[in-house]
Amino acid sequence: MGTMINIHEAKTHLSRIVDDVAAGAEVVIAKAGKPVARLVPLEKAPRRKTLGILKGRLKVADDFNAQLPPDVLADFEVR
């Protein structure tokens, strides 16, 4: 459980508390000494993927999709 503060302190210092939570802290808000809410940082949104970023930088062999030789294929089979 994170730092516990009362609801009056939370209202008075909300901006500072939000900054602390955004930096990774966890804050529990209590009313009459009983925990009633927990503030936690949001998960960071995943970065957008840029399609084609490696275009022209990779070379795929002409036989990429060719069937594997039997001796190599045998190594992948369950015995």
C-alpha positions in Angstrom: 0.0 0.0 0.0 1.3 3.5 -0.8 1.3 6.7 1.2 -2.0 7.3 3.0 -3.4 10.8 3.2 -6.7 12.1 4.4 -9.3 13.5 2.0 -8.8 17.1 3.3 -5.1 16.9 2.5 -5.8 15.4 -0.9 -8.1 18.3 -1.8 -5.6 20.8 -0.5 -2.6 19.4 -2.3 -4.2 17.6 -5.3 -1.8 19.1 -7.9 1.3 17.9 -6.0 -0.2 14.5 -5.3 -1.0 14.1 -9.0 2.6 15.0 -9.9 3.9 12.4 -7.4 1.6 9.7 -8.8 2.6 10.6 -12.4 6.2 10.1 -11.3 5.4 6.6 -10.1 4.1 6.9 -6.5 1.0 5.3 -5.2 -1.3 7.3 -2.9 -4.2 6.0 -0.8 -6.9 8.5 0.2 -8.6 7.8 3.5 -11.9 9.1 4.9 -12.2 9.0 8.7 -9.0 7.0 8.8 -10.3 4.3 6.5 -8.8 3.8 3.0 -11.4 4.6 0.3 -9.4 5.2 -2.9 -6.0 4.5 -4.4 -4.3 6.7 -6.9 -1.9 4.9 -9.2 0.0 6.0 -12.3 -1.6 5.1 -15.6 0.3 2.6 -17.8 2.1 4.4 -20.5 0.4 4.1 -23.9 2.3 1.9 -26.3 4.3 3.7 -28.9 2.7 3.8 -32.4 4.5 1.5 -34.8 5.9 3.1 -37.9 5.4 0.8 -40.8 8.2 0.5 -43.4 10.9 2.0 -41.1 13.4 -0.6 -42.4 12.4 -0.5 -46.0 15.5 -0.8 -48.2 17.7 -1.8 -45.2 16.9 -5.5 -45.1 17.5 -8.2 -47.8 15.3 -11.3 -47.9 16.9 -14.3 -49.6 15.3 -15.4 -52.8 14.7 -18.9 -51.3 13.2 -17.6 -48.0 10.0 -19.5 -48.5 11.6 -22.7 -50.0 11.1 -25.9 -48.2 13.8 -26.9 -45.7 16.1 -29.8 -46.5 14.9 -33.1 -44.9 17.8 -33.3 -42.4 17.0 -29.8 -41.1 13.2 -30.4 -41.1 13.8 -33.6 -39.0 15.3 -31.5 -36.2 12.0 -29.8 -35.7 9.9 -33.0 -35.6 8.9 -34.6 -32.3 10.3 -38.0 -31.8 
